[in-house]
Amino acid sequence: MKDTVVYPIIVHTQTDDDYYFVEIPAVNGMTQGKSVADAIEMAREYVGEMAVELAHDGQDLPDSVYTLPIATEDEVVTLVDVNVKEYIALSDNRPVKKTLTIPYAIDRMGREAGINFSQTLAEAIQEKLQN
């Protein structure tokens, strides 16, 4: 799997609604965003999520493409880079063994209450990351 890929995208700036349509020709993909910057980020996410799906199927993304298509008056054409390795790492939900120290009384009460310490710790970290 490649660490990073680069693809041209075409952002259509002339739209009838509040969204900017994005084409990603190298992967036959399409997405949209609420601004040009958002559309570019959505294209990056589209390719990253596609990389995750392909990796799970044992496949790879197409090679990077650095040639920009010619833009029309109502298009923005640019390159997006995608850190494929990072997207795949963030989607990895394998359990990881951690050793930690907690007060004896909390350990005892938690075991008596049937608390799953691994699950509780994972939920607490997830909640802290969202705040």
N, C-alpha and C positions, 0 to 999 in steps of 0.2 A: 504494500500500500504506500502510495506517495505521501510525503509529509505535508506538502503544500501544492496546490494547483492554482493556475491563473486562467481565467476565461473572460472573453469579451461579453458584455451585456448591452442590451439596447433598451433604454428607458424612453417610453413614449410620453412626451410632456403635454401633448394636446389631447385632453380627455374631456368627456362630457360630465364626468362625476368628480368626486374629490380624490380619486386614486390615480396613481401612475402605474401603468402596465409595464412589466419588464419581461423581456425575452432573454433566454440563456441558450443560444443556438448550439453550443458545444455539447450540451446534455439534453437537448430538446425540452427545455424546461421553461415554465412561465410562472410568474408570481406578480404581486403588486405591492405598492407602498403608498403611504399618505403624503409623502414628499419625495423629492428626488433622492435625498439622503436615506430616507426610510426604504425606498425601493431598492437602492444599492445594498443596504443591509439585509433586506429580505432575500435578495438574490444570493448573497453570501450564505445565509441560513439554509436556503433551498439546496444549494450545492453541498453544504455540510451534512444536512440530514440525508441527502441522497447517498453520500459517501458512507454514512453509518449503515444504511440499508444494504448497499452493495457489499460492504465488508462482512456483514452477517451472512450474506449469500456466497462469500468467497470470491467476490468479483472486485474489480477496481474501476475507478473513474477513468474517463478518457484522458489522454495526455494534455498538458497545458496548451492553450492556443493564445498566441500573442498578436495575431493579426486582427486589427479592428475593421469591422464592416464600415462602409461609408454611411454616415448619418444623413438623414433628411432634415428639413427645417424644424420639424417638431420632435426630434429625437436627440437624446444624449447617449453617446456611445463611450464606454469606458471599460477598463479592465477591473475585475475583482479578484483578489487573492483569498484563498480559503485555507486555513490551517486544518487540514483533514485529520491529522494526528490528534489535535485537541478535541475536535468534534467526536471522534471515536472514543477518546479517553473519557469524556464527559458522559457518554452514553453507557459506559461500563458499570454495571450494577453488581459485579461479583463481590461477595463478602470479603472483607479484609480483617484479619485478626489483629486486635488492639489490646494491649495490656494497660490497665489503668488502676488507680488506687482511689477507693472511696471509704468513708468512715464505716467502721464495723457495724454500728447501729443501723445505718441506712441499708447496708448489705443484708443484714439479718431481716429487717422489716420487709425489704423488697422480695427476698426469697420466700418469706412466709406469705406474702400477698400474691405470689406467683407471677411477679413482674419479670418480663423478658428484658434483661438489661441491654442486650444488643439492640433490640428494636427500640427501646426507650431512648437510648443514646442517639441512634440514627435519627429518630423523630425530632429530638431536641436540637441536634445540629442542623437539620433541615429547616426547622422553624427559625433558628438564629440566623441562618443564611438568608432567609426571606425578609427579615426585618432590617 
